């Protein structure tokens, strides 16, 4: 559940593509929103989603070279 995965080169590439793609999308959508609570919540929830997506990518077999289990 709380394992730490050391990404290999494929994992690093997958993570970079994932994060840059999501970041570009969030920036584009957020630029269309007025400042305020709704925009802030949108960005916060996207950050939360990206965290779990990154966890999933890191734990995908073939994307890590070692794993520390807790």
C-alpha positions as CSV (number, residue, x, y, z in Angstrom):
1,X,0.0,0.0,0.0
2,X,2.8,2.5,0.9
3,X,5.4,1.0,-1.3
4,X,8.1,3.2,-2.9
5,X,9.0,2.5,-6.5
6,X,12.3,3.6,-8.1
7,X,11.4,4.3,-11.7
8,X,13.5,2.9,-14.5
9,X,14.0,4.8,-17.8
10,X,10.6,3.6,-19.2
11,X,8.9,4.7,-16.0
12,X,10.6,8.1,-16.1
13,X,9.5,8.6,-19.7
14,X,5.9,7.5,-19.0
15,X,5.8,9.8,-15.9
16,X,7.2,12.8,-17.8
17,X,4.6,12.3,-20.7
18,X,1.8,11.9,-18.2
19,X,2.6,14.9,-16.1
20,X,3.4,17.3,-18.9
21,X,0.2,16.2,-20.8
22,X,-2.0,16.8,-17.7
23,X,-0.2,20.0,-16.8
24,X,-0.8,21.4,-20.3
25,X,-4.5,20.5,-20.1
26,X,-5.0,22.0,-16.7
27,X,-3.3,25.2,-17.7
28,X,-5.4,25.5,-20.8
29,X,-8.7,24.9,-18.9
30,X,-7.7,27.0,-15.9
31,X,-6.9,29.9,-18.2
32,X,-10.6,29.9,-19.3
33,X,-11.8,30.2,-15.7
34,X,-12.1,33.4,-13.5
35,X,-10.1,33.4,-10.4
36,X,-11.9,32.3,-7.3
37,X,-12.9,29.3,-5.2
38,X,-14.2,27.1,-8.1
39,X,-10.9,27.5,-10.0
40,X,-8.9,26.8,-6.9
41,X,-10.9,23.7,-6.2
42,X,-10.5,22.6,-9.8
43,X,-6.7,22.9,-9.6
44,X,-6.6,21.2,-6.2
45,X,-8.7,18.2,-7.3
46,X,-6.6,17.9,-10.5
47,X,-3.4,17.8,-8.3
48,X,-5.0,15.1,-6.2
49,X,-5.9,13.1,-9.3
50,X,-2.4,13.5,-10.8
51,X,-0.9,12.1,-7.5
52,X,-2.9,8.9,-7.8
53,X,-2.3,8.6,-11.5
54,X,1.5,8.9,-10.8
55,X,1.2,6.3,-8.2
56,X,-0.4,4.0,-10.7
57,X,2.2,4.6,-13.3
58,X,5.0,4.1,-10.9
59,X,3.6,0.7,-9.7
60,X,3.0,-0.6,-13.2
61,X,5.1,-3.7,-13.9
62,X,8.0,-2.7,-16.2
63,X,8.1,0.9,-15.0
64,X,10.3,0.4,-11.9
65,X,13.7,-1.1,-11.2
66,X,13.2,-1.7,-7.4
67,X,10.5,-1.4,-4.8
68,X,10.7,-0.8,-1.1
69,X,7.7,-2.4,0.7
70,X,6.4,-1.1,4.0
